[in-house]
Amino acid sequence: FFAKRSWYLVARKRGAQEMRMYKLARFRRVMATELEFELPRGWNIDAYLADTWEVVRDPKAPRSRVVVDVEVDFAATVEETRWHPSQRATPLAGGAVRFSFEVAGLSEVLYWILSMGAHATPVSPPELVDAVREEIARMHARTLRATGARG
């Protein structure tokens, strides 16, 4: 399947019980064999990716309700895009929107929030709020080191 500007393969690795996702661009070689694979009964890609934000799947991660406040500059884009089947948008004062959805795993959500810069504020869960704060602090420190700036 195609997602996030790349092609992916979902398959069962020999000896593994669960399906895994592989990014095709990382393949160095492919070899035809006589081995046959039977798709598990009832398996489908939509169900496999249902708990992901985009493509990163973490079956061990608990499902979390994510809430992000998005300022008016990005509100229309966020509202008119189908990001996730569970998404809900609630209007806020001044044209902003409170955007919520449920996913298992927050790593992709972290970078989605950061992509909007100061126009998005994570509200919950607390571990996502902390992750955004920590990533911004690391970015700030790295920028200061790289530019020789102070402060």
N, C-alpha and C positions, 0 to 999 in steps of 0.2 A: 504494500500500500504506500501511497505518497502522503507525506505530512511534514510540516516544518522544513520545506525546501529540500527534502531528501526522500529517497526510497528506502523502505524497510521490508524485512522479511521476518515473519513470525513462524517459528518452527520449533520442533522438539529436538534438542541436542541428544545425540545417541547416549543412552543410559539415564537421561534425565526424565523426571516424571511430568514436569510442567513445561508449557510452551515458553519460549524466550524470544525476545526481539533483537534483531541484528540490523545494523545500518549497512546497506549494500555498498556504500562508498568505502567501507573499511575492509571489504573482501579483497584479498590479494590474488586468489585463484579459486576456481570452481572446477569440480571434477564430477563427471557423471558416474554413477554406480548402479548396481543392480538392486540396491535396497529400495524397498517400497515404504511409503508413509501413508497411513490412513488417518484422515482428519478425525479427531474425536467427535463422536455423535453430539450434535447440538452446539458445537463450537462455532463462534462467529467473531469477526474482528470487532464489531461494535460492542459486544459484551466484554471482550478482552480489554478494550480500552475505556470502558464505561467509567471507571474510577480515576482515570488520569485527567490532568488538565489538557495536555496535548498528546505526548507520546511516552513520557517517562512513567513506567509502571513499577510500583513498589507494593507487591502483595502483602508485605508485612506492616505497611503504614496504616494507622487507623484512619478511618474516614473523618474528615474535618469539615465543619461549616466555615467557609471563608467569607469575610465581610470586608469590602474595600470601598472607601468613599472616593469618588472620582469627581474632580472639579469640572466646571462647565466646559472648559476647553477640550476635554476628552470625553465628556459625558455622552454626546451623540454617537461617537464612534463605538464606545463600549456598549451602549444600548442596542445599536442596530446590527451588531455582529453576534452571530451564534457561536459563543465560545465554548459552551458546555450545556448539555441537556438539562442540568439542574439550575441554571442561572435564573436569577430574579433581579429586577432593577426597581428601586423605589426612589421617586423624585425627592430631592432635598431642596432647601432654600437656595435661591439664586441660580437655579438651573443645574446644580450638581446632582449626582445620583449616588445612591448607596447600592452597590452591586454585591450580590451574594451567590454562592454556589457551594456544592459539596464535592470534595475530591479526597483521594487517599494519596498522600505525598504532596509536599509543598515546594519542592525545589523549583519546578517550572513556574509556579505561581510567584515565587520570589522575584524571578527575573522578569516576569510579565509586569509586575508592579513597578520594578525599577525602570522599565522601559518608558514609563510615563513620567518619570522624574517627580518633581514636586506637585504634580497634578493628581497623584494618587496617594491615599493614606490608608495603610492597613489598619483595620479595627480589631479583627479577630481571625484566627485564634491567637492567643498570646505568643506562642512559639514563632508564628509568622511575623508578628510585630517585632519581636526581638531579632529575628533573622534579618529583616529589612534594616533595622537600626544598626546592627553589627556590620552588615555589608556596606552601608553608607559610611560608617566610621573607617572601615578598611580602605574604601575608595578615597576618602578624604586624606588619610594618612599617606597613602601611596602617591596621590597627586602632590601633596606637600613635599615628599621626598624627591619626586621626579622633577619638580620645578624649582626646588630650593626655596620655596616660599615658607613663610611662618604663619602659624595660627590655626 
